[in-house]
Structures are given as structure tokens and as C-alpha cells.
Amino acid sequence: MVEEPAGASPRISRQALLEALAALVLLALAFAGIAASDVSAAGTQGYWTLITVVFALASLAIDWQQSGADFRGSRSALRLGLHWAGVFASVQVVYFFIASGRLANADTGLVNGLILALGTFLCGVHVSWRLMVLGLALGLATGAVAYVEQYLWVLLGLALLAVAALLLGTQLTHRRAT
């Protein structure tokens, strides 16, 4: 690690930028699912299933990256696998409710967005604060979509705020470590 001279302005590391970019991609995938479900919920089950798997793999990668040599492998992977299996099952139950007439198609994106937000936030409690920020941003965006008709700009604004929070948090964490 290269030491920065005293008084130099701290720069954001390449790792922090990659993490922020990954968070932005995950948010964009989830926001696309919310928007697609708003237009037509009928064909979105596969998409929400895929997003759940992508978020699960991302959380496993973050856990592995954060743990480094201390990664417990099978135990940590099992814990995360069970966590995301619950999220996956919850998303599938939403489509069961739709098929049985208990839930309107129009609400699919909101419910799945909320499930994914809660799953991501709770995963962050055990893995990384970055996932907590991601889950919080997704939950706020899902809530905002329920009230704002033209929600594209709301989603974009919340995504940018989440990325800014991730970069700031990484910078503060880096400062404490040095």
C-alpha cells in the first residue's frame, strides 16, 4: 500500500470505484425490474429470479473479498446461500399470489423490489455495510416509486446518492485504517 503524504487530499481508490460501479449496476438491474413489472408483470418472473441470483452471487463475492484469507468458505457460503434461498422463495411466492388472484400484476415490481431491498439490507448486516447502503437505496427507491408517477428521475437520484454514500463510506473507512 502506498502511503499518501500528510496534507495531500485523499483519493478514491480503484477498488472503491469498482465497488461503487458494481452497486450502480445492481441498482440499475433492480430498477429495470421495477419498471418492467410496472409495464407488464406477466413476463418478469424470470427476470426477478435472475436478479435474485445476481444479488446472491454479488454478496458472496463481497463476503469473499472482505474476508480475504479468513474466508470460511463453506460455512459462510452456506449461511449466505440459505439467506438468498429465502429471498428467492419469497419472490416465487409473489408469483404464486398473482396466479391465485391474491395480488395484482401492477404491484409485482413494488413487492419484489421491497423483498430484494430487505434481503440485501439484512445480508449487509452480516457481510458488509455496502450491502446495507444498497438495500436502503433500493428500499427508498421502491417506496418512492409507489408515490411518484414519473419515477425514472427519482430512481436515478437515489442511485447516485447511494453511489456517493458508498464512495464516501469507503473513503472514511480508508482514512481510519491509515
LOVO-575777 format. One record per residue (C-alpha): residue number from 1; residue in three letters; chain; y, z, x. Coordinates in Angstrom, 2 decimals, always signed. Layout:
N
(NUM, "ALA", "A", (Y, Z, X));
...
//
This chain:
178
(1, "MET", "A", (+0.00, +0.00, +0.00));
(2, "VAL", "A", (+3.42, -0.93, +1.35));
(3, "GLU", "A", (+6.00, +1.86, +1.34));
(4, "GLU", "A", (+9.39, +0.99, -0.07));
(5, "PRO", "A", (+12.43, +2.13, +1.89));
(6, "ALA", "A", (+14.36, +5.04, +0.44));
(7, "GLY", "A", (+17.15, +3.85, -1.82));
(8, "ALA", "A", (+15.50, +0.49, -2.49));
(9, "SER", "A", (+15.18, -0.42, -6.12));
(10, "PRO", "A", (+11.56, -0.14, -7.25));
(11, "ARG", "A", (+9.97, -3.48, -8.08));
(12, "ILE", "A", (+7.40, -4.03, -10.72));
(13, "SER", "A", (+4.04, -4.74, -9.13));
(14, "ARG", "A", (+1.93, -7.80, -9.73));
(15, "GLN", "A", (-0.70, -5.53, -11.30));
(16, "ALA", "A", (+1.86, -4.20, -13.80));
(17, "LEU", "A", (+2.92, -7.73, -14.70));
(18, "LEU", "A", (-0.70, -8.76, -15.22));
(19, "GLU", "A", (-1.33, -5.73, -17.44));
(20, "ALA", "A", (+1.80, -6.50, -19.47));
(21, "LEU", "A", (+0.76, -10.14, -19.81));
(22, "ALA", "A", (-2.72, -9.11, -20.95));
(23, "ALA", "A", (-1.18, -6.75, -23.52));
(24, "LEU", "A", (+1.08, -9.54, -24.76));
(25, "VAL", "A", (-1.92, -11.87, -25.14));
(26, "LEU", "A", (-3.87, -9.20, -27.07));
(27, "LEU", "A", (-0.89, -8.58, -29.34));
(28, "ALA", "A", (-0.45, -12.32, -29.90));
(29, "LEU", "A", (-4.13, -12.66, -30.86));
(30, "ALA", "A", (-3.86, -9.81, -33.34));
(31, "PHE", "A", (-0.56, -11.09, -34.76));
(32, "ALA", "A", (-2.10, -14.54, -35.20));
(33, "GLY", "A", (-4.94, -12.91, -37.16));
(34, "ILE", "A", (-2.48, -11.09, -39.41));
(35, "ALA", "A", (-0.54, -14.30, -40.03));
(36, "ALA", "A", (-3.68, -16.38, -40.63));
(37, "SER", "A", (-5.03, -13.79, -43.05));
(38, "ASP", "A", (-1.76, -13.89, -44.95));
(39, "VAL", "A", (-2.10, -17.65, -45.42));
(40, "SER", "A", (-5.84, -17.78, -46.13));
(41, "ALA", "A", (-8.13, -14.79, -45.72));
(42, "ALA", "A", (-11.28, -16.72, -46.57));
(43, "GLY", "A", (-11.92, -18.13, -43.10));
(44, "THR", "A", (-10.68, -15.25, -40.97));
(45, "GLN", "A", (-13.80, -13.08, -40.71));
(46, "GLY", "A", (-14.99, -14.86, -37.59));
(47, "TYR", "A", (-11.55, -14.62, -36.04));
(48, "TRP", "A", (-11.22, -10.87, -36.67));
(49, "THR", "A", (-14.75, -10.37, -35.34));
(50, "LEU", "A", (-13.82, -12.26, -32.18));
(51, "ILE", "A", (-10.58, -10.29, -31.76));
(52, "THR", "A", (-12.51, -7.03, -32.05));
(53, "VAL", "A", (-14.90, -8.14, -29.32));
(54, "VAL", "A", (-12.00, -9.27, -27.10));
(55, "PHE", "A", (-10.23, -5.91, -27.52));
(56, "ALA", "A", (-13.52, -4.11, -26.74));
(57, "LEU", "A", (-14.04, -6.13, -23.56));
(58, "ALA", "A", (-10.41, -5.58, -22.54));
(59, "SER", "A", (-10.76, -1.82, -22.98));
(60, "LEU", "A", (-13.95, -1.82, -20.91));
(61, "ALA", "A", (-12.18, -3.82, -18.17));
(62, "ILE", "A", (-9.25, -1.40, -18.23));
(63, "ASP", "A", (-11.60, +1.59, -18.02));
(64, "TRP", "A", (-13.41, +0.00, -15.10));
(65, "GLN", "A", (-10.13, -0.90, -13.35));
(66, "GLN", "A", (-8.63, +2.56, -13.91));
(67, "SER", "A", (-11.76, +4.38, -12.74));
(68, "GLY", "A", (-12.39, +2.32, -9.62));
(69, "ALA", "A", (-15.22, +3.82, -7.58));
(70, "ASP", "A", (-15.55, +6.68, -10.10));
(71, "PHE", "A", (-16.57, +4.33, -12.92));
(72, "ARG", "A", (-19.50, +5.94, -14.66));
(73, "GLY", "A", (-20.83, +2.60, -15.77));
(74, "SER", "A", (-23.44, +3.10, -18.41));
(75, "ARG", "A", (-22.09, +6.36, -19.88));
(76, "SER", "A", (-18.52, +5.10, -20.15));
(77, "ALA", "A", (-19.68, +1.70, -21.37));
(78, "LEU", "A", (-21.89, +3.35, -23.99));
(79, "ARG", "A", (-19.02, +5.52, -25.24));
(80, "LEU", "A", (-16.69, +2.54, -25.48));
(81, "GLY", "A", (-19.42, +0.39, -27.00));
(82, "LEU", "A", (-20.01, +2.93, -29.76));
(83, "HIS", "A", (-16.27, +3.25, -30.36));
(84, "TRP", "A", (-15.81, -0.50, -30.74));
(85, "ALA", "A", (-19.01, -0.84, -32.78));
(86, "GLY", "A", (-17.33, +1.46, -35.30));
(87, "VAL", "A", (-14.21, -0.72, -35.29));
(88, "PHE", "A", (-16.38, -3.83, -35.64));
(89, "ALA", "A", (-18.28, -2.30, -38.57));
(90, "SER", "A", (-15.01, -1.33, -40.27));
(91, "VAL", "A", (-13.74, -4.91, -40.03));
(92, "GLN", "A", (-17.00, -6.17, -41.55));
(93, "VAL", "A", (-16.73, -3.65, -44.41));
(94, "VAL", "A", (-13.31, -5.13, -45.25));
(95, "TYR", "A", (-15.00, -8.47, -45.95));
(96, "PHE", "A", (-17.71, -6.72, -47.98));
(97, "PHE", "A", (-14.93, -5.20, -50.13));
(98, "ILE", "A", (-13.37, -8.63, -50.56));
(99, "ALA", "A", (-16.71, -10.18, -51.57));
(100, "SER", "A", (-17.29, -7.40, -54.11));
(101, "GLY", "A", (-13.80, -7.83, -55.58));
(102, "ARG", "A", (-12.54, -4.40, -54.48));
(103, "LEU", "A", (-9.91, -5.74, -52.07));
(104, "ALA", "A", (-7.53, -8.66, -52.47));
(105, "ASN", "A", (-7.69, -11.51, -49.97));
(106, "ALA", "A", (-3.96, -11.15, -49.32));
(107, "ASP", "A", (-4.47, -7.66, -47.89));
(108, "THR", "A", (-7.08, -8.66, -45.31));
(109, "GLY", "A", (-4.67, -9.09, -42.40));
(110, "LEU", "A", (-2.92, -5.81, -43.06));
(111, "VAL", "A", (-6.14, -3.81, -43.34));
(112, "ASN", "A", (-7.76, -5.43, -40.32));
(113, "GLY", "A", (-4.55, -5.08, -38.31));
(114, "LEU", "A", (-4.45, -1.40, -39.15));
(115, "ILE", "A", (-8.14, -0.93, -38.24));
(116, "LEU", "A", (-7.61, -2.68, -34.92));
(117, "ALA", "A", (-4.42, -0.70, -34.25));
(118, "LEU", "A", (-6.14, +2.62, -34.89));
(119, "GLY", "A", (-9.19, +1.62, -32.85));
(120, "THR", "A", (-7.01, +0.54, -29.93));
(121, "PHE", "A", (-4.84, +3.66, -30.07));
(122, "LEU", "A", (-7.84, +6.01, -30.19));
(123, "CYS", "A", (-9.53, +4.10, -27.39));
(124, "GLY", "A", (-6.36, +4.62, -25.38));
(125, "VAL", "A", (-6.65, +8.38, -25.84));
(126, "HIS", "A", (-9.84, +8.25, -23.76));
(127, "VAL", "A", (-9.20, +5.27, -21.48));
(128, "SER", "A", (-5.54, +4.55, -20.72));
(129, "TRP", "A", (-2.10, +5.24, -22.12));
(130, "ARG", "A", (-1.54, +1.48, -22.03));
(131, "LEU", "A", (-4.03, +1.04, -24.86));
(132, "MET", "A", (-2.23, +3.76, -26.80));
(133, "VAL", "A", (+1.03, +1.77, -26.48));
(134, "LEU", "A", (-0.78, -1.40, -27.51));
(135, "GLY", "A", (-2.32, +0.31, -30.55));
(136, "LEU", "A", (+1.01, +1.84, -31.52));
(137, "ALA", "A", (+2.78, -1.53, -31.27));
(138, "LEU", "A", (+0.07, -3.19, -33.34));
(139, "GLY", "A", (+0.23, -0.44, -35.97));
(140, "LEU", "A", (+4.02, -0.64, -36.20));
(141, "ALA", "A", (+3.88, -4.41, -36.47));
(142, "THR", "A", (+1.24, -4.23, -39.20));
(143, "GLY", "A", (+3.37, -1.73, -41.11));
(144, "ALA", "A", (+6.46, -3.87, -40.67));
(145, "VAL", "A", (+4.66, -6.95, -41.99));
(146, "ALA", "A", (+3.91, -5.05, -45.21));
(147, "TYR", "A", (+7.64, -4.71, -45.86));
(148, "VAL", "A", (+9.23, -7.74, -44.24));
(149, "GLU", "A", (+8.53, -11.15, -45.69));
(150, "GLN", "A", (+9.74, -13.17, -42.70));
(151, "TYR", "A", (+7.76, -11.16, -40.18));
(152, "LEU", "A", (+7.49, -13.53, -37.23));
(153, "TRP", "A", (+10.64, -12.13, -35.62));
(154, "VAL", "A", (+9.55, -8.56, -36.30));
(155, "LEU", "A", (+6.22, -9.20, -34.59));
(156, "LEU", "A", (+7.91, -10.86, -31.63));
(157, "GLY", "A", (+10.38, -7.99, -31.27));
(158, "LEU", "A", (+7.66, -5.34, -31.41));
(159, "ALA", "A", (+5.54, -7.28, -28.92));
(160, "LEU", "A", (+8.44, -7.45, -26.48));
(161, "LEU", "A", (+9.16, -3.73, -26.94));
(162, "ALA", "A", (+5.51, -2.92, -26.25));
(163, "VAL", "A", (+5.51, -5.01, -23.08));
(164, "ALA", "A", (+8.76, -3.34, -21.96));
(165, "ALA", "A", (+7.21, +0.09, -22.60));
(166, "LEU", "A", (+4.13, -0.88, -20.58));
(167, "LEU", "A", (+6.25, -2.08, -17.67));
(168, "LEU", "A", (+8.47, +1.00, -17.77));
(169, "GLY", "A", (+5.48, +3.32, -18.01));
(170, "THR", "A", (+3.78, +1.60, -15.09));
(171, "GLN", "A", (+6.95, +1.84, -13.04));
(172, "LEU", "A", (+7.32, +5.56, -13.82));
(173, "THR", "A", (+3.65, +6.18, -13.04));
(174, "HIS", "A", (+4.07, +4.33, -9.74));
(175, "ARG", "A", (+7.12, +6.43, -8.84));
(176, "ARG", "A", (+5.22, +9.66, -9.47));
(177, "ALA", "A", (+2.36, +8.50, -7.29));
(178, "THR", "A", (+4.65, +7.86, -4.30));
//
